[in-house]
Every structure is written in C-alpha cells, then in structure tokens.
Amino acid sequence: MNVIFGKENLDQIDERYTALELETLLVAKDKEPITNYAIVGPDSGLGSMLKLKQFIPVHEALIRNYKKQDWNFCLQAIEKLRGNIDPFMDTFYDILESRIQKQMENPSKDWSYILDLS
C-alpha cells in the first residue's frame, strides 16, 4: 500500500486501485492544508476486491463523521473496518481511535480534523 499527498495526484493511480482519504495536514502556516490518501487494491483475486468494495463506503463515512466529531459513529465504524482492508489501515484506525478517545475524555473547543504540523 502507498500513500499519496494532495487530491491533485489522485489521477495518477491505476483504475484497479482505490484512494481512501486519511488525514488533512497543515505543514506550513502560509500553505493550504494537504490531504493524504492511502492507495489500496486487491491483493489477490476477486474475493478481496469484493471485500474491499464492501468496506470503502464505511471508511468514507468514518472520515465524514470524524470531521463532524460524531465520535460514537466513528468508533463503531472503526470496529467494522479493522482487519478488513489492509494492515496499514488498521494502524491508521488505531491512531484515529486514540485521538477520538482523547477528545472524548478531554474535549477541546478548538479541535480541528486538520493536523497542524507547522
């Protein structure tokens, strides 16, 4: 699995693969945030392609609801997604779950889904 940065680069991926939105990063105060995407595809055969297609909408809903801070939905979606796309994605889901738990325990009024790395 690969990660690409910026929506403008999505046209470079082969049609057999799917881009799943991961995070949006702010790398410099004077720049626009950049969204990164995991490039996932069938690792072997028709079965894995069908399984991947089944979980893409769940992942997309997870990201939408993460941005809206619907933490309960996100936690339920993460449970459905773990073990069903790619081991790297499971690591991403673990990180996301940790961020959600921290926000639920200690809510921040100025929380943003954009990670400020500047």
KARA-V282339 format. One record per helix or strand of 2 or more residues. SS is the DSSP state (h for helix, s for strand). FROM is the first residue (numbers start at 1). TO is the last residue. If there is no record, write none. Layout:
BEGIN
SS_FROM_TO ; SS_FROM_TO
END
This chain:
BEGIN
s_2_5 ; h_7_12 ; s_17_26 ; s_34_41 ; h_45_67 ; h_71_81 ; h_87_105 ; s_114_116
END
